[in-house]
Amino acid sequence: MAIEPGDTVSVEYVGRFEDGNVFNTSRYDVAVEHGLVEAQGASREDYTPLVFTVGEGAVIEGLDEALVGMDVGEEASVTIPPEKAYGEVDDERVRQYDRETFEAMVGQDPEVGLHVHAENGLHGDVTAIRDDEIAVDFNHELAGKTLVLDIEVTDAW
């Protein structure tokens, strides 16, 4: 049975950048091999197949599209450009805050690399501290990147 939009699927995956570096996976053994378990502070239970309904926007567009027509047990390697993944980097999503405003919002001193959760629900990373100005990048961490997903359809219904 070929997968169609509206079908629910279970998919094992390994996500890599074009240079081969693995950034995420559903497979525990791959996560261990590439240092993700330690880096993410995860456990075996955190690595499970993706289960979602194709075409409902629960995953990136490129993965949704790649699954249509595949069968249970089928494997594929799919290259997904930024516009079908997490989009291009948007300079307007990099915001500048004065130190006082930043510290009031975040409750701590700024530090490059600090991951912050804004009151509006956005997540960002402090990317620069200049004089009294703090730059926070609210782009998705994978924005602007071409992704390579090795996928295996393990079930569909």
N, C-alpha and C positions, 0 to 999 in steps of 0.2 A: 504494500500500500504506500503510494507516494504521499509524502507530507504536503498538506495544503494549509492555507491560512485558516485559523480556527481550530486546528489540531493542537492538542497538548503534547509536548515532547519532553523527553529526558535526554540531556546532552552532556557528555563528558567533553572537556576542552583543555587545551593548553594555549595560553595567550602569549605571543612573543612579539618583540619589536622586529623590524626588518634586519637588524644586526644579529638576531638569534637569541638575544637575552629574554628570558621568561619573566613576565610581569605578574601573571596570575594563572591559576589552574584549578581544576576540580579534582585532580589526582594527587593524593597525598604523597606517593612515592616521587613524583615529579617536583612537588613543593619542597620535599626534603633535599633532593638532589641539587636544587637551585637556590637553597638557602631561604626560601620564602617562609617556612614554618617559623624559623627563628626570627626573621626580620619582621614578620607580621604578628608575632606572639600568638600563633595559632596552635590548634591541636588537630589530631586526626579527624575529629568530628566536624571541623570547619571546612573540610574538603569533600564536597558532595556534588553530584551532577546538578546542572541547571534544569529546573522544571518550570515550564512556562507555556503559554498559549501563543502559537505563531501568529504574527500579524497584529498583536494587541499593543505593541510598543513597550513590552516589558524588558526587552534587550535592545542592543544597538541595531539600527536598521540593516546594516550589512550582514549580521548574523541571521536576522529574521529572513532576509531575502535568500541567503545561502541555503537555508533548510528546506525551502519550498522545492519539492520534487525529489528530495532524498528519501531513502527507505531506512527502516530500523536495521541496525548493524552496519550501515554505510559509514565510511570515514571520508573526510575531505580536509584539505588545507585551503583556507580562504584568506586572501589578502584584502583588507578593508581599508579604504582611504579615509582620511579624517572626516570628510563630509558625510560618510555613512557610519561613522563611529561616534566620536565625542566632539566633532566640529573642529573648525580652525581656532587658533588662539585669537581671542577678541580683546584688543587693547582697552576697550571700554569696560571690561570686567576686571581691570587692574585699577584699584581705587587708592587714593591718597588720603591719609588721615593725619591730623596733628597729634602729637604725643598724648596730650590730655584726653582728646576724644577717644583715641585708640585704647588707652588704659582704662577709661570709664566703660567702654564696650566689652573689653576682653577680661579685665580684672587682673592683668599682669603686665609686666614690662615687655616691650617688643623685643624680639630676637629673630634674626633671619632664620627661616626654616620652621618657625612656630606655626602650627596648624591651628586656625581659629574657627569658631562657630559663631556666625553673626546672628543677631536677634531675628533677622528676616529669614533664617533657615539656611542661608548660604554657608558653604565651607570654603576657606581660603588659606593661603600660605603667605606669611610675611616674606617678601622677596628682597626688600631693601629698607635701610634706615638711613635717611639723609637729614642732617641737622635735626630739625624737629618734625620731619615728615616721614610717615611710615607708609610703605607701599604694600598692599595686600592684593594678591592675585586670586580672583574668584573663578578663574577658568578651571575646568575639570583637569585633573593631573595628566590625563591622556589626550587632552585637546592638542590638535596639530600633528598628531602622530598617526602613521600608517600602522595598522595592527595585522598580525598574521595569526589566525586562529586555526589550530588543528582540532577538528571536531569529530565526534563519533555519536551518532544517534543510537541511544541505548533502549529507547522505548517510545512509543507514540500511541495515542488514543484519542 
